[in-house]
Amino acid sequence: MIKVIELSGILDGTQVDAFHQQIGEALETSASVILVDLEKVTFMDSSGLGALASAHKKVRAAGKRLSFCSIGEQVKILFELTSMDQVFEVFPNREAFDQTVLSGAVS
């Protein structure tokens, strides 16, 4: 089962607690994969990036998979500058995620 979390607006220190709560709720479900859709995120600062890294660690510790999709240009640059694009599993959009994950191409 896949749980999708859609974020929007600015992901900064004021939004981090709400995101952590969403991750916690997703971990309580039977979902084995959590997809964070960042299509509507217009800006992310270091607090937001830290929240994503923390969520990644927490989800992996729970034996589940965390993926991201639909990142905008600003978030993509932030991921590249911090090399998080090498750590996070990032898909260009939900269709690419569905094709890869639902087909079982990546475990």
C-alpha positions in Angstrom: 0.0 0.0 0.0 1.1 3.5 -0.8 0.4 6.6 1.3 0.7 9.9 -0.5 1.5 13.2 1.4 0.9 16.3 -0.6 2.8 19.4 0.5 2.1 23.0 -0.7 3.4 26.5 -0.3 6.5 27.2 1.8 8.2 24.3 3.6 10.1 26.1 6.4 10.3 26.0 10.2 6.7 27.0 10.6 5.5 24.0 8.6 7.9 21.3 9.9 5.8 20.2 12.8 2.8 19.6 10.6 4.9 17.6 8.1 6.4 15.4 11.0 2.8 14.7 12.1 1.8 13.6 8.6 4.9 11.3 8.5 4.0 9.9 11.9 0.4 9.2 10.8 1.6 7.6 7.6 3.9 5.3 9.6 0.9 4.1 11.6 -0.8 2.9 8.5 -0.1 -0.4 6.7 1.5 1.5 3.9 4.9 0.2 3.0 5.7 3.2 0.7 5.2 6.8 1.5 5.3 9.2 -1.4 5.8 12.9 -0.7 4.4 15.0 -3.6 6.3 18.4 -3.7 4.6 19.7 -6.8 2.9 22.6 -5.0 5.9 23.5 -2.8 7.0 27.0 -3.9 10.0 27.4 -1.5 11.9 25.3 0.9 14.6 26.4 3.4 17.1 24.5 5.4 14.4 23.7 8.1 12.3 22.1 5.4 15.2 20.1 4.0 16.1 19.0 7.5 12.5 17.8 8.0 12.7 15.7 4.8 16.0 14.2 5.9 14.6 13.4 9.3 11.5 11.8 7.7 13.7 9.8 5.4 15.7 8.4 8.4 12.5 7.7 10.4 10.7 5.9 7.5 13.8 3.8 6.7 14.1 2.9 10.4 10.5 1.6 10.3 11.5 -0.6 7.4 9.4 1.4 4.9 10.2 3.3 1.8 10.1 7.1 1.3 10.0 8.7 -2.2 9.6 12.2 -3.4 8.0 13.4 -6.7 7.2 16.5 -8.7 9.9 18.7 -7.2 10.1 22.3 -8.5 13.2 24.1 -9.7 14.0 25.7 -6.4 13.7 22.5 -4.5 15.6 20.6 -7.2 18.5 23.1 -6.8 18.4 22.8 -3.0 18.6 19.0 -3.4 21.5 19.2 -5.8 23.5 21.7 -3.7 23.2 19.5 -0.6 23.6 16.2 -2.6 20.2 15.1 -1.2 19.3 14.2 -4.8 21.8 11.3 -4.3 20.2 10.3 -1.0 16.5 10.7 -1.7 14.5 8.6 -4.2 13.1 11.3 -6.5 10.7 10.9 -9.4 9.9 13.5 -12.0 6.1 13.1 -11.4 3.5 10.7 -10.0 3.3 8.8 -13.3 7.0 7.9 -13.2 6.6 6.9 -9.6 3.6 4.7 -10.4 5.4 3.1 -13.4 8.5 2.3 -11.3 7.0 1.3 -8.0 3.8 -0.4 -9.1 5.7 -2.4 -11.7 8.2 -3.5 -9.0 11.1 -2.2 -11.0 12.8 -0.8 -7.9 12.7 -2.6 -4.5 
